[in-house]
Amino acid sequence: MALVEVAHERDVSIARASEAEERERLIRDRLASLAPLERRVEDAERRVRDAERRLDEISARIEAATGGETPQTADASPEVAGDDDAELRSPEPTDDVARQAADLRDRLARTAARKRAARDGR
């Protein structure tokens, strides 16, 4: 009777080992199938970082353009213009341009926030 019990335990151990090997093979196959998806995710993350960098650059340009930081040139002097009473003024953005710039900044910020949230899995 002891020999039958040992044989049964051996058979159970062999069956468990076979099941474990099969699970391991399935896990390896799943991991291999995920490799292309991982590369795609890495590419998408790189594109998001590039887009965020470009959004920051565009936002900085808009800020500089609408912040009244326009350099004065020698051509704007009253002597060159021929008007002795003319005042030197730096061109200020019109309300329309300022509104459009603010709208664009808001849209860029919302887009960046959406992309960050998608990247972070929120």
N, CA, C and O atoms as a Tinker XYZ file with bonds, in Angstrom:
   488  protein
     1  N      0.808000   -1.169000    0.000000    73     2
     2  CA     0.000000    0.000000    0.000000    64     1     3
     3  C      0.875000    1.266000    0.000000    63     2     4     5
     4  O      0.506000    2.250000   -0.641000    81     3
     5  N      1.989000    1.272000    0.678000    73     3     6
     6  CA     2.879000    2.412000    0.727000    64     5     7
     7  C      3.422000    2.720000   -0.653000    63     6     8     9
     8  O      3.615000    3.886000   -0.998000    81     7
     9  N      3.671000    1.695000   -1.444000    73     7    10
    10  CA     4.182000    1.893000   -2.798000    64     9    11
    11  C      3.144000    2.601000   -3.674000    63    10    12    13
    12  O      3.507000    3.421000   -4.518000    81    11
    13  N      1.880000    2.299000   -3.484000    73    11    14
    14  CA     0.799000    2.930000   -4.244000    64    13    15
    15  C      0.707000    4.409000   -3.861000    63    14    16    17
    16  O      0.525000    5.268000   -4.724000    81    15
    17  N      0.835000    4.701000   -2.557000    73    15    18
    18  CA     0.782000    6.091000   -2.111000    64    17    19
    19  C      1.956000    6.892000   -2.670000    63    18    20    21
    20  O      1.767000    8.036000   -3.085000    81    19
    21  N      3.144000    6.331000   -2.691000    73    19    22
    22  CA     4.318000    7.005000   -3.237000    64    21    23
    23  C      4.124000    7.262000   -4.724000    63    22    24    25
    24  O      4.455000    8.339000   -5.218000    81    23
    25  N      3.588000    6.274000   -5.441000    73    23    26
    26  CA     3.351000    6.425000   -6.880000    64    25    27
    27  C      2.315000    7.520000   -7.128000    63    26    28    29
    28  O      2.448000    8.317000   -8.057000    81    27
    29  N      1.296000    7.548000   -6.297000    73    27    30
    30  CA     0.256000    8.576000   -6.450000    64    29    31
    31  C      0.844000    9.971000   -6.192000    63    30    32    33
    32  O      0.586000   10.901000   -6.956000    81    31
    33  N      1.626000   10.116000   -5.129000    73    31    34
    34  CA     2.259000   11.402000   -4.833000    64    33    35
    35  C      3.179000   11.831000   -5.974000    63    34    36    37
    36  O      3.239000   13.008000   -6.329000    81    35
    37  N      3.902000   10.848000   -6.548000    73    35    38
    38  CA     4.774000   11.149000   -7.690000    64    37    39
    39  C      3.943000   11.660000   -8.855000    63    38    40    41
    40  O      4.301000   12.655000   -9.486000    81    39
    41  N      2.833000   10.983000   -9.144000    73    39    42
    42  CA     1.973000   11.397000  -10.258000    64    41    43
    43  C      1.395000   12.796000  -10.023000    63    42    44    45
    44  O      1.307000   13.598000  -10.953000    81    43
    45  N      1.006000   13.083000   -8.791000    73    43    46
    46  CA     0.464000   14.399000   -8.455000    64    45    47
    47  C      1.559000   15.456000   -8.625000    63    46    48    49
    48  O      1.309000   16.531000   -9.170000    81    47
    49  N      2.763000   15.151000   -8.160000    73    47    50
    50  CA     3.882000   16.091000   -8.296000    64    49    51
    51  C      4.210000   16.352000   -9.756000    63    50    52    53
    52  O      4.473000   17.490000  -10.145000    81    51
    53  N      4.197000   15.302000  -10.562000    73    51    54
    54  CA     4.470000   15.456000  -12.004000    64    53    55
    55  C      3.381000   16.311000  -12.646000    63    54    56    57
    56  O      3.682000   17.172000  -13.473000    81    55
    57  N      2.125000   16.087000  -12.279000    73    55    58
    58  CA     1.019000   16.866000  -12.842000    64    57    59
    59  C      1.149000   18.334000  -12.440000    63    58    60    61
    60  O      0.936000   19.222000  -13.266000    81    59
    61  N      1.498000   18.596000  -11.181000    73    59    62
    62  CA     1.674000   19.975000  -10.733000    64    61    63
    63  C      2.838000   20.649000  -11.446000    63    62    64    65
    64  O      2.748000   21.814000  -11.833000    81    63
    65  N      3.923000   19.916000  -11.616000    73    63    66
    66  CA     5.084000   20.467000  -12.326000    64    65    67
    67  C      4.719000   20.781000  -13.770000    63    66    68    69
    68  O      5.126000   21.815000  -14.299000    81    67
    69  N      3.957000   19.900000  -14.413000    73    67    70
    70  CA     3.528000   20.139000  -15.796000    64    69    71
    71  C      2.642000   21.377000  -15.880000    63    70    72    73
    72  O      2.776000   22.184000  -16.800000    81    71
    73  N      1.730000   21.524000  -14.908000    73    71    74
    74  CA     0.861000   22.698000  -14.887000    64    73    75
    75  C      1.683000   23.973000  -14.688000    63    74    76    77
    76  O      1.430000   24.991000  -15.333000    81    75
    77  N      2.654000   23.909000  -13.801000    73    75    78
    78  CA     3.505000   25.072000  -13.549000    64    77    79
    79  C      4.311000   25.432000  -14.799000    63    78    80    81
    80  O      4.462000   26.611000  -15.117000    81    79
    81  N      4.825000   24.434000  -15.501000    73    79    82
    82  CA     5.567000   24.683000  -16.746000    64    81    83
    83  C      4.660000   25.304000  -17.796000    63    82    84    85
    84  O      5.076000   26.206000  -18.524000    81    83
    85  N      3.429000   24.831000  -17.879000    73    83    86
    86  CA     2.476000   25.385000  -18.850000    64    85    87
    87  C      2.142000   26.846000  -18.505000    63    86    88    89
    88  O      2.083000   27.692000  -19.397000    81    87
    89  N      1.923000   27.144000  -17.215000    73    87    90
    90  CA     1.654000   28.521000  -16.801000    64    89    91
    91  C      2.854000   29.407000  -17.126000    63    90    92    93
    92  O      2.685000   30.530000  -17.602000    81    91
    93  N      4.050000   28.914000  -16.875000    73    91    94
    94  CA     5.262000   29.680000  -17.164000    64    93    95
    95  C      5.376000   29.963000  -18.655000    63    94    96    97
    96  O      5.741000   31.070000  -19.049000    81    95
    97  N      5.069000   28.972000  -19.485000    73    95    98
    98  CA     5.123000   29.156000  -20.934000    64    97    99
    99  C      4.103000   30.199000  -21.386000    63    98   100   101
   100  O      4.406000   31.042000  -22.231000    81    99
   101  N      2.886000   30.140000  -20.819000    73    99   102
   102  CA     1.854000   31.123000  -21.165000    64   101   103
   103  C      2.276000   32.531000  -20.753000    63   102   104   105
   104  O      2.053000   33.491000  -21.491000    81   103
   105  N      2.879000   32.652000  -19.586000    73   103   106
   106  CA     3.342000   33.969000  -19.125000    64   105   107
   107  C      4.423000   34.503000  -20.047000    63   106   108   109
   108  O      4.404000   35.680000  -20.406000    81   107
   109  N      5.364000   33.653000  -20.435000    73   107   110
   110  CA     6.417000   34.092000  -21.363000    64   109   111
   111  C      5.819000   34.536000  -22.690000    63   110   112   113
   112  O      6.231000   35.552000  -23.250000    81   111
   113  N      4.839000   33.772000  -23.200000    73   111   114
   114  CA     4.187000   34.144000  -24.463000    64   113   115
   115  C      3.475000   35.492000  -24.338000    63   114   116   117
   116  O      3.543000   36.318000  -25.248000    81   115
   117  N      2.792000   35.714000  -23.211000    73   115   118
   118  CA     2.105000   36.993000  -23.003000    64   117   119
   119  C      3.098000   38.141000  -22.943000    63   118   120   121
   120  O      2.875000   39.191000  -23.545000    81   119
   121  N      4.192000   37.946000  -22.220000    73   119   122
   122  CA     5.209000   38.992000  -22.139000    64   121   123
   123  C      5.794000   39.303000  -23.508000    63   122   124   125
   124  O      6.030000   40.464000  -23.839000    81   123
   125  N      6.025000   38.266000  -24.299000    73   123   126
   126  CA     6.563000   38.485000  -25.643000    64   125   127
   127  C      5.565000   39.251000  -26.506000    63   126   128   129
   128  O      5.959000   40.081000  -27.325000    81   127
   129  N      4.278000   38.973000  -26.325000    73   127   130
   130  CA     3.277000   39.679000  -27.138000    64   129   131
   131  C      3.119000   41.134000  -26.684000    63   130   132   133
   132  O      2.631000   41.966000  -27.451000    81   131
   133  N      3.521000   41.450000  -25.460000    73   131   134
   134  CA     3.405000   42.820000  -24.955000    64   133   135
   135  C      4.578000   43.701000  -25.370000    63   134   136   137
   136  O      4.481000   44.925000  -25.280000    81   135
   137  N      5.668000   43.120000  -25.817000    73   135   138
   138  CA     6.858000   43.904000  -26.187000    64   137   139
   139  C      6.541000   44.964000  -27.250000    63   138   140   141
   140  O      6.948000   46.113000  -27.084000    81   139
   141  N      5.826000   44.623000  -28.341000    73   139   142
   142  CA     5.513000   45.669000  -29.331000    64   141   143
   143  C      4.644000   46.790000  -28.736000    63   142   144   145
   144  O      4.812000   47.960000  -29.079000    81   143
   145  N      3.723000   46.421000  -27.849000    73   143   146
   146  CA     2.884000   47.444000  -27.218000    64   145   147
   147  C      3.719000   48.347000  -26.325000    63   146   148   149
   148  O      3.485000   49.554000  -26.268000    81   147
   149  N      4.677000   47.780000  -25.638000    73   147   150
   150  CA     5.550000   48.585000  -24.786000    64   149   151
   151  C      6.341000   49.588000  -25.618000    63   150   152   153
   152  O      6.514000   50.737000  -25.212000    81   151
   153  N      6.819000   49.154000  -26.780000    73   151   154
   154  CA     7.544000   50.081000  -27.666000    64   153   155
   155  C      6.623000   51.200000  -28.141000    63   154   156   157
   156  O      7.035000   52.357000  -28.216000    81   155
   157  N      5.377000   50.856000  -28.460000    73   155   158
   158  CA     4.436000   51.881000  -28.906000    64   157   159
   159  C      4.150000   52.881000  -27.798000    63   158   160   161
   160  O      4.041000   54.080000  -28.053000    81   159
   161  N      4.029000   52.394000  -26.570000    73   159   162
   162  CA     3.795000   53.291000  -25.437000    64   161   163
   163  C      4.995000   54.208000  -25.244000    63   162   164   165
   164  O      4.824000   55.404000  -25.007000    81   163
   165  N      6.200000   53.671000  -25.342000    73   163   166
   166  CA     7.402000   54.496000  -25.197000    64   165   167
   167  C      7.461000   55.559000  -26.291000    63   166   168   169
   168  O      7.823000   56.705000  -26.024000    81   167
   169  N      7.105000   55.185000  -27.523000    73   167   170
   170  CA     7.074000   56.166000  -28.619000    64   169   171
   171  C      6.037000   57.254000  -28.338000    63   170   172   173
   172  O      6.296000   58.440000  -28.541000    81   171
   173  N      4.870000   56.838000  -27.873000    73   171   174
   174  CA     3.815000   57.809000  -27.575000    64   173   175
   175  C      4.243000   58.740000  -26.447000    63   174   176   177
   176  O      3.984000   59.942000  -26.510000    81   175
   177  N      4.892000   58.205000  -25.418000    73   175   178
   178  CA     5.370000   59.051000  -24.330000    64   177   179
   179  C      6.403000   60.055000  -24.830000    63   178   180   181
   180  O      6.405000   61.210000  -24.404000    81   179
   181  N      7.278000   59.623000  -25.727000    73   179   182
   182  CA     8.281000   60.527000  -26.294000    64   181   183
   183  C      7.598000   61.634000  -27.093000    63   182   184   185
   184  O      7.991000   62.798000  -27.009000    81   183
   185  N      6.570000   61.270000  -27.870000    73   183   186
   186  CA     5.848000   62.282000  -28.641000    64   185   187
   187  C      5.132000   63.272000  -27.721000    63   186   188   189
   188  O      5.078000   64.466000  -28.013000    81   187
   189  N      4.588000   62.781000  -26.619000    73   187   190
   190  CA     3.917000   63.664000  -25.665000    64   189   191
   191  C      4.923000   64.639000  -25.058000    63   190   192   193
   192  O      4.641000   65.832000  -24.947000    81   191
   193  N      6.100000   64.136000  -24.662000    73   191   194
   194  CA     7.128000   65.020000  -24.095000    64   193   195
   195  C      7.540000   66.074000  -25.117000    63   194   196   197
   196  O      7.698000   67.245000  -24.774000    81   195
   197  N      7.715000   65.659000  -26.376000    73   195   198
   198  CA     8.077000   66.617000  -27.427000    64   197   199
   199  C      6.972000   67.656000  -27.621000    63   198   200   201
   200  O      7.249000   68.846000  -27.765000    81   199
   201  N      5.726000   67.201000  -27.624000    73   199   202
   202  CA     4.600000   68.126000  -27.803000    64   201   203
   203  C      4.505000   69.093000  -26.634000    63   202   204   205
   204  O      4.248000   70.281000  -26.833000    81   203
   205  N      4.711000   68.599000  -25.412000    73   203   206
   206  CA     4.676000   69.492000  -24.249000    64   205   207
   207  C      5.795000   70.525000  -24.322000    63   206   208   209
   208  O      5.593000   71.687000  -23.970000    81   207
   209  N      6.971000   70.105000  -24.778000    73   207   210
   210  CA     8.092000   71.038000  -24.922000    64   209   211
   211  C      7.733000   72.108000  -25.954000    63   210   212   213
   212  O      7.977000   73.295000  -25.736000    81   211
   213  N      7.148000   71.678000  -27.091000    73   211   214
   214  CA     6.744000   72.646000  -28.115000    64   213   215
   215  C      5.657000   73.578000  -27.598000    63   214   216   217
   216  O      5.670000   74.770000  -27.903000    81   215
   217  N      4.711000   73.048000  -26.815000    73   215   218
   218  CA     3.665000   73.889000  -26.235000    64   217   219
   219  C      4.276000   74.937000  -25.310000    63   218   220   221
   220  O      3.864000   76.097000  -25.317000    81   219
   221  N      5.249000   74.527000  -24.524000    73   219   222
   222  CA     5.924000   75.489000  -23.643000    64   221   223
   223  C      6.631000   76.573000  -24.454000    63   222   224   225
   224  O      6.580000   77.753000  -24.104000    81   223
   225  N      7.292000   76.164000  -25.541000    73   223   226
   226  CA     7.985000   77.148000  -26.386000    64   225   227
   227  C      6.999000   78.117000  -27.017000    63   226   228   229
   228  O      7.244000   79.323000  -27.049000    81   227
   229  N      5.895000   77.601000  -27.514000    73   227   230
   230  CA     4.878000   78.448000  -28.147000    64   229   231
   231  C      4.284000   79.399000  -27.111000    63   230   232   233
   232  O      4.091000   80.585000  -27.381000    81   231
   233  N      3.999000   78.869000  -25.930000    73   231   234
   234  CA     3.445000   79.707000  -24.872000    64   233   235
   235  C      4.415000   80.830000  -24.508000    63   234   236   237
   236  O      3.998000   81.971000  -24.308000    81   235
   237  N      5.696000   80.510000  -24.422000    73   235   238
   238  CA     6.705000   81.535000  -24.106000    64   237   239
   239  C      6.762000   82.589000  -25.209000    63   238   240   241
   240  O      6.888000   83.780000  -24.926000    81   239
   241  N      6.669000   82.153000  -26.462000    73   239   242
   242  CA     6.681000   83.111000  -27.574000    64   241   243
   243  C      5.472000   84.030000  -27.516000    63   242   244   245
   244  O      5.583000   85.237000  -27.729000    81   243
   245  N      4.323000   83.448000  -27.228000    73   243   246
   246  CA     3.093000   84.249000  -27.152000    64   245   247
   247  C      3.213000   85.245000  -26.010000    63   246   248   249
   248  O      2.855000   86.414000  -26.150000    81   247
   249  N      3.719000   84.770000  -24.881000    73   247   250
   250  CA     3.876000   85.656000  -23.726000    64   249   251
   251  C      4.796000   86.818000  -24.067000    63   250   252   253
   252  O      4.508000   87.967000  -23.732000    81   251
   253  N      5.900000   86.515000  -24.734000    73   251   254
   254  CA     6.835000   87.576000  -25.116000    64   253   255
   255  C      6.197000   88.526000  -26.133000    63   254   256   257
   256  O      6.413000   89.737000  -26.079000    81   255
   257  N      5.421000   87.978000  -27.047000    73   255   258
   258  CA     4.812000   88.804000  -28.093000    64   257   259
   259  C      3.708000   89.692000  -27.538000    63   258   260   261
   260  O      3.518000   90.807000  -28.024000    81   259
   261  N      2.988000   89.231000  -26.548000    73   259   262
   262  CA     1.864000   90.011000  -26.036000    64   261   263
   263  C      2.209000   90.767000  -24.761000    63   262   264   265
   264  O      1.385000   91.521000  -24.244000    81   263
   265  N      3.410000   90.572000  -24.257000    73   263   266
   266  CA     3.783000   91.234000  -23.017000    64   265   267
   267  C      4.315000   92.635000  -23.225000    63   266   268   269
   268  O      4.780000   93.247000  -22.263000    81   267
   269  N      4.269000   93.172000  -24.425000    73   267   270
   270  CA     4.748000   94.517000  -24.700000    64   269   271
   271  C      6.258000   94.604000  -24.731000    63   270   272   273
   272  O      6.823000   95.689000  -24.594000    81   271
   273  N      6.913000   93.480000  -24.908000    73   271   274
   274  CA     8.382000   93.478000  -24.927000    64   273   275
   275  C      8.899000   93.588000  -26.355000    63   274   276   277
   276  O      9.649000   92.728000  -26.817000    81   275
   277  N      8.503000   94.634000  -27.044000    73   275   278
   278  CA     8.964000   94.826000  -28.412000    64   277   279
   279  C     10.133000   95.781000  -28.426000    63   278   280   281
   280  O     10.043000   96.870000  -27.858000    81   279
   281  N     11.218000   95.408000  -29.054000    73   279   282
   282  CA    12.376000   96.299000  -29.080000    64   281   283
   283  C     12.095000   97.524000  -29.937000    63   282   284   285
   284  O     11.399000   97.439000  -30.949000    81   283
   285  N     12.646000   98.670000  -29.521000    73   283   286
   286  CA    12.516000   99.887000  -30.305000    64   285   287
   287  C     13.676000   99.956000  -31.277000    63   286   288   289
   288  O     14.807000   99.606000  -30.939000    81   287
   289  N     13.392000  100.399000  -32.457000    73   287   290
   290  CA    14.444000  100.497000  -33.469000    64   289   291
   291  C     14.742000  101.959000  -33.751000    63   290   292   293
   292  O     13.967000  102.839000  -33.376000    81   291
   293  N     15.832000  102.214000  -34.392000    73   291   294
   294  CA    16.216000  103.594000  -34.737000    64   293   295
   295  C     15.216000  104.201000  -35.707000    63   294   296   297
   296  O     15.056000  105.422000  -35.739000    81   295
   297  N     14.541000  103.377000  -36.497000    73   295   298
   298  CA    13.573000  103.886000  -37.460000    64   297   299
   299  C     12.380000  104.534000  -36.768000    63   298   300   301
   300  O     11.661000  105.311000  -37.395000    81   299
   301  N     12.157000  104.242000  -35.517000    73   299   302
   302  CA    11.002000  104.782000  -34.819000    64   301   303
   303  C     11.295000  106.128000  -34.180000    63   302   304   305
   304  O     10.417000  106.698000  -33.533000    81   303
   305  N     12.481000  106.643000  -34.339000    73   303   306
   306  CA    12.808000  107.920000  -33.715000    64   305   307
   307  C     12.100000  109.055000  -34.434000    63   306   308   309
   308  O     11.846000  108.962000  -35.635000    81   307
   309  N     11.773000  110.144000  -33.704000    73   307   310
   310  CA    11.042000  111.252000  -34.317000    64   309   311
   311  C     11.816000  111.896000  -35.457000    63   310   312   313
   312  O     11.212000  112.336000  -36.435000    81   311
   313  N     13.133000  111.959000  -35.353000    73   311   314
   314  CA    13.908000  112.600000  -36.411000    64   313   315
   315  C     13.768000  111.836000  -37.724000    63   314   316   317
   316  O     13.637000  112.432000  -38.793000    81   315
   317  N     13.799000  110.516000  -37.629000    73   315   318
   318  CA    13.690000  109.710000  -38.843000    64   317   319
   319  C     12.279000  109.809000  -39.398000    63   318   320   321
   320  O     12.073000  109.838000  -40.611000    81   319
   321  N     11.324000  109.859000  -38.499000    73   319   322
   322  CA     9.942000  109.917000  -38.950000    64   321   323
   323  C      9.603000  111.281000  -39.515000    63   322   324   325
   324  O      8.618000  111.419000  -40.239000    81   323
   325  N     10.415000  112.313000  -39.192000    73   323   326
   326  CA    10.156000  113.641000  -39.731000    64   325   327
   327  C      9.179000  114.430000  -38.903000    63   326   328   329
   328  O      8.735000  115.487000  -39.350000    81   327
   329  N      8.822000  113.981000  -37.734000    73   327   330
   330  CA     7.872000  114.675000  -36.877000    64   329   331
   331  C      8.566000  114.970000  -35.561000    63   330   332   333
   332  O      8.829000  114.061000  -34.773000    81   331
   333  N      8.865000  116.256000  -35.320000    73   331   334
   334  CA     9.610000  116.625000  -34.120000    64   333   335
   335  C      8.797000  116.413000  -32.846000    63   334   336   337
   336  O      9.386000  116.248000  -31.778000    81   335
   337  N      7.466000  116.410000  -32.919000    73   335   338
   338  CA     6.640000  116.254000  -31.729000    64   337   339
   339  C      6.210000  114.804000  -31.486000    63   338   340   341
   340  O      5.498000  114.526000  -30.521000    81   339
   341  N      6.625000  113.902000  -32.329000    73   339   342
   342  CA     6.208000  112.496000  -32.187000    64   341   343
   343  C      6.811000  111.891000  -30.932000    63   342   344   345
   344  O      7.938000  112.207000  -30.550000    81   343
   345  N      6.057000  111.031000  -30.311000    73   343   346
   346  CA     6.550000  110.347000  -29.119000    64   345   347
   347  C      6.988000  108.936000  -29.508000    63   346   348   349
   348  O      6.428000  108.290000  -30.393000    81   347
   349  N      8.015000  108.505000  -28.798000    73   347   350
   350  CA     8.417000  107.114000  -28.984000    64   349   351
   351  C      7.469000  106.232000  -28.183000    63   350   352   353
   352  O      7.329000  106.390000  -26.970000    81   351
   353  N      6.840000  105.330000  -28.856000    73   351   354
   354  CA     5.941000  104.400000  -28.172000    64   353   355
   355  C      6.216000  103.003000  -28.674000    63   354   356   357
   356  O      6.400000  102.783000  -29.871000    81   355
   357  N      6.240000  102.078000  -27.765000    73   355   358
   358  CA     6.360000  100.695000  -28.215000    64   357   359
   359  C      4.960000  100.226000  -28.582000    63   358   360   361
   360  O      3.996000  100.474000  -27.857000    81   359
   361  N      4.865000   99.554000  -29.702000    73   359   362
   362  CA     3.528000   99.106000  -30.119000    64   361   363
   363  C      2.945000   98.154000  -29.082000    63   362   364   365
   364  O      3.617000   97.228000  -28.627000    81   363
   365  N      1.687000   98.390000  -28.712000    73   363   366
   366  CA     1.022000   97.525000  -27.754000    64   365   367
   367  C      0.056000   96.638000  -28.521000    63   366   368   369
   368  O     -0.522000   97.047000  -29.528000    81   367
   369  N     -0.104000   95.433000  -28.036000    73   367   370
   370  CA    -1.019000   94.533000  -28.743000    64   369   371
   371  C     -2.449000   95.047000  -28.652000    63   370   372   373
   372  O     -2.859000   95.610000  -27.638000    81   371
   373  N     -3.173000   94.848000  -29.695000    73   371   374
   374  CA    -4.574000   95.243000  -29.679000    64   373   375
   375  C     -5.330000   94.292000  -28.767000    63   374   376   377
   376  O     -4.852000   93.205000  -28.442000    81   375
   377  N     -6.512000   94.718000  -28.365000    73   375   378
   378  CA    -7.330000   93.857000  -27.505000    64   377   379
   379  C     -7.613000   92.526000  -28.184000    63   378   380   381
   380  O     -7.634000   91.479000  -27.536000    81   379
   381  N     -7.830000   92.575000  -29.490000    73   379   382
   382  CA    -8.126000   91.359000  -30.237000    64   381   383
   383  C     -6.937000   90.393000  -30.204000    63   382   384   385
   384  O     -7.118000   89.197000  -29.973000    81   383
   385  N     -5.739000   90.897000  -30.430000    73   383   386
   386  CA    -4.542000   90.055000  -30.414000    64   385   387
   387  C     -4.326000   89.504000  -29.015000    63   386   388   389
   388  O     -4.019000   88.322000  -28.862000    81   387
   389  N     -4.479000   90.331000  -27.998000    73   387   390
   390  CA    -4.298000   89.870000  -26.627000    64   389   391
   391  C     -5.317000   88.798000  -26.275000    63   390   392   393
   392  O     -4.987000   87.806000  -25.624000    81   391
   393  N     -6.555000   88.999000  -26.707000    73   391   394
   394  CA    -7.607000   88.007000  -26.451000    64   393   395
   395  C     -7.290000   86.694000  -27.158000    63   394   396   397
   396  O     -7.432000   85.620000  -26.573000    81   395
   397  N     -6.861000   86.777000  -28.413000    73   395   398
   398  CA    -6.500000   85.564000  -29.149000    64   397   399
   399  C     -5.320000   84.854000  -28.494000    63   398   400   401
   400  O     -5.308000   83.626000  -28.404000    81   399
   401  N     -4.340000   85.609000  -28.041000    73   399   402
   402  CA    -3.176000   85.015000  -27.381000    64   401   403
   403  C     -3.588000   84.330000  -26.087000    63   402   404   405
   404  O     -3.132000   83.226000  -25.789000    81   403
   405  N     -4.455000   84.988000  -25.317000    73   403   406
   406  CA    -4.923000   84.387000  -24.059000    64   405   407
   407  C     -5.707000   83.119000  -24.346000    63   406   408   409
   408  O     -5.554000   82.117000  -23.648000    81   407
   409  N     -6.547000   83.161000  -25.375000    73   407   410
   410  CA    -7.315000   81.983000  -25.758000    64   409   411
   411  C     -6.385000   80.849000  -26.158000    63   410   412   413
   412  O     -6.592000   79.705000  -25.754000    81   411
   413  N     -5.370000   81.152000  -26.941000    73   411   414
   414  CA    -4.424000   80.133000  -27.372000    64   413   415
   415  C     -3.659000   79.565000  -26.182000    63   414   416   417
   416  O     -3.451000   78.355000  -26.099000    81   415
   417  N     -3.236000   80.434000  -25.256000    73   415   418
   418  CA    -2.545000   79.953000  -24.047000    64   417   419
   419  C     -3.441000   79.013000  -23.259000    63   418   420   421
   420  O     -2.985000   77.974000  -22.781000    81   419
   421  N     -4.720000   79.371000  -23.118000    73   419   422
   422  CA    -5.661000   78.523000  -22.381000    64   421   423
   423  C     -5.837000   77.170000  -23.066000    63   422   424   425
   424  O     -5.830000   76.127000  -22.413000    81   423
   425  N     -5.993000   77.202000  -24.380000    73   423   426
   426  CA    -6.150000   75.936000  -25.119000    64   425   427
   427  C     -4.906000   75.079000  -24.998000    63   426   428   429
   428  O     -5.003000   73.866000  -24.810000    81   427
   429  N     -3.731000   75.697000  -25.105000    73   427   430
   430  CA    -2.484000   74.947000  -24.964000    64   429   431
   431  C     -2.364000   74.338000  -23.568000    63   430   432   433
   432  O     -1.926000   73.197000  -23.422000    81   431
   433  N     -2.746000   75.087000  -22.558000    73   431   434
   434  CA    -2.673000   74.587000  -21.182000    64   433   435
   435  C     -3.642000   73.425000  -20.981000    63   434   436   437
   436  O     -3.295000   72.432000  -20.342000    81   435
   437  N     -4.864000   73.544000  -21.528000    73   435   438
   438  CA    -5.834000   72.446000  -21.395000    64   437   439
   439  C     -5.349000   71.200000  -22.119000    63   438   440   441
   440  O     -5.480000   70.088000  -21.608000    81   439
   441  N     -4.782000   71.389000  -23.323000    73   439   442
   442  CA    -4.257000   70.260000  -24.078000    64   441   443
   443  C     -3.121000   69.584000  -23.319000    63   442   444   445
   444  O     -3.079000   68.357000  -23.223000    81   443
   445  N     -2.213000   70.371000  -22.788000    73   443   446
   446  CA    -1.095000   69.809000  -22.024000    64   445   447
   447  C     -1.600000   69.070000  -20.793000    63   446   448   449
   448  O     -1.082000   68.005000  -20.459000    81   447
   449  N     -2.607000   69.620000  -20.113000    73   447   450
   450  CA    -3.157000   68.969000  -18.921000    64   449   451
   451  C     -3.820000   67.647000  -19.283000    63   450   452   453
   452  O     -3.662000   66.654000  -18.573000    81   451
   453  N     -4.568000   67.635000  -20.396000    73   451   454
   454  CA    -5.200000   66.388000  -20.842000    64   453   455
   455  C     -4.155000   65.331000  -21.151000    63   454   456   457
   456  O     -4.304000   64.170000  -20.771000    81   455
   457  N     -3.100000   65.736000  -21.840000    73   455   458
   458  CA    -2.058000   64.782000  -22.219000    64   457   459
   459  C     -1.328000   64.265000  -20.986000    63   458   460   461
   460  O     -1.006000   63.079000  -20.905000    81   459
   461  N     -1.063000   65.160000  -20.016000    73   459   462
   462  CA    -0.407000   64.702000  -18.786000    64   461   463
   463  C     -1.300000   63.727000  -18.036000    63   462   464   465
   464  O     -0.827000   62.715000  -17.520000    81   463
   465  N     -2.598000   64.031000  -17.976000    73   463   466
   466  CA    -3.528000   63.152000  -17.277000    64   465   467
   467  C     -3.601000   61.784000  -17.971000    63   466   468   469
   468  O     -3.630000   60.750000  -17.304000    81   467
   469  N     -3.630000   61.782000  -19.301000    73   467   470
   470  CA    -3.663000   60.518000  -20.038000    64   469   471
   471  C     -2.372000   59.731000  -19.816000    63   470   472   473
   472  O     -2.390000   58.508000  -19.674000    81   471
   473  N     -1.262000   60.452000  -19.788000    73   471   474
   474  CA     0.026000   59.781000  -19.593000    64   473   475
   475  C      0.115000   59.201000  -18.186000    63   474   476   477
   476  O      0.656000   58.111000  -17.996000    81   475
   477  N     -0.411000   59.921000  -17.203000    73   475   478
   478  CA    -0.351000   59.474000  -15.816000    64   477   479
   479  C     -1.443000   58.465000  -15.487000    63   478   480   481
   480  O     -1.471000   57.909000  -14.390000    81   479
   481  N     -2.336000   58.232000  -16.435000    73   479   482
   482  CA    -3.381000   57.229000  -16.249000    64   481   483
   483  C     -4.533000   57.675000  -15.382000    63   482   484   485
   484  O     -5.159000   56.850000  -14.716000    81   483
   485  N     -4.822000   58.938000  -15.374000    73   483   486
   486  CA    -5.939000   59.455000  -14.560000    64   485   487
   487  C     -7.225000   59.344000  -15.298000    63   486   488
   488  O     -8.272000   59.727000  -14.775000    81   487
